Amino acid sequence: MNVRVAEQKDYTRIAELIINELGYQNQKHEEIYTRLSIIEKNNCYKTLVACIDDAVVGFIGLCRTVTYETDEYITILAFAVSERYQRQGIGKALLIASEDYAEKHQIKRIRVNCAFHRVNSHLFYESNGFERVAYTFNEDL
């Protein structure tokens, strides 16, 4: 298994992971491709993929963020591993690659928002050193 920066050839598999593993069945592949193309051109974003025998089995989407009250940090925007490959260290490898990316840019914090119903994800993050610190609120306009 290796982790590398995502390429355009990976978009189909990333879209499948977003739709099937993250549960966004209302998303169309074309919409995801458009967003990935925009993301790829923005230096604040980095998408990493985990591959086994050249097949993408997981990905993590990162964004370098600056806010008014803190120094720059990394936000995990999307993170999925194919169900078939979960609990085999792939998520951990993607997380380590994200930490390496942060360290390379002298960034000392990684944040993630995680929906209430993703209990297994909460356990994963906590077992990897993340601490629950906030709630996120959304308003649809």
N, C-alpha and C positions, 0 to 999 in steps of 0.2 A: 504494500500500500504506500502511495506517495501523495503528498499534498503539494499543489502548485497553484499559480494564479489562473483563474478561469479565462478561457478563450471563447470566441464566438462559436466555435464548434461544440461547446458545452451547453449552449443555451437551451437546447431541446431537453436535455436531461435535468438541468436546473429547473426549468418550467415544470417538468413532471414531478420533481420533488416538492416544489411549491404547491402544486395542485393536490398531489396524492398524500404526501407526508405531513404537510402543514395544514391541509384541509381547506384550501381555497379553491374549491371546485367551480366557483363562479368566475374564475379567471380564465381568460383565453390565452393560448400560447402566444398569439401575435401581440397581445397587450404586454405580456411578460417580456418578450423579445425586445419590444420598443423600450421598455424601462431599462432592461439590461444594457441596451446600446447607449442610452443616455448615461447610465451609471459608469459604464466602461470609459467614457470620455472625461469624467470628472475625477480629478486627482484626489479628492477627499474620500472617494470610495475605493474599496478593494474587495474583490470576490475571490475566495479561495475554494478549490475543489479537492476532494479526496478521491483518488482513483485506485482501483484494483484492476490490473491487466488493461489499462487504458480506459476502463469504464468508470464513469463518474458515479460514485455511490453516496456522496454527501457534499454539502457545500456550506459555507458561512459567508455572509455578507456584512462587511464592516464599513463604518463611516467615521472619519476623523471629525470631531466636533469640538467647538469652542463655545462656551457660554459666558454670560456676564460675570458669574460668580466663581468659576473654576478654570483651571488651566485646561489645555487640550486633553481630550480623552477619546477613546474608541467606543462607539456604540455598535453592538451586534444588532443588525437590523433583520437578519434572517439566518436561520440555522436549521439544517435538516440532514438526517442520515436515513437512507433507505431502510425500511423496517427489517428487511432481510439481513442487514449488516449492523444493526444496532447491538449494543453491548459487546462489541468486539474491539473497542479502543479507537474507533474512527472519529467519533465526536471529540474525544480527548485529544487526538492528534490535530484536529482542526482548531481546537481551543489553544493548544500549544503553539501552533503556527500563528494564530492571532496574537498571542502574547509576544512571540518573536517579532512580529510586525510592529507591535506597539513599542517594544524595547528599541528596535532599530530607529524609530522616530522619537526616542526619548519621551514616550508617553507612559505615564505611570498608572493609568486607570482604564479599566474596561467596564462598560455598563451594558445591561440588557434589560429590556422590558419583556415580561413573560405573562401571558394570559392566565387568569385564575385556574382555568380548567386543565392546564398543562402541568399537572402535579409531578409527573415523572421528570419533566424538564426542570422544575424547581429543585428536585432532589439532585439532579445532575449538576446544576450550577452550584448548589450549596456544597456538594461533595468535592467540587473543584475550586473552593475558596471564595465563592461569591457570597455576599451578605445581603439579606433583604433589607432595603432601606427606604422604599417609597411606594406609593400608588401612582398609577397613571390614569388620567381622566381624558376621555374623548368626547367631542361634540360633533355630530354630523351636521353639516350645513347644506 
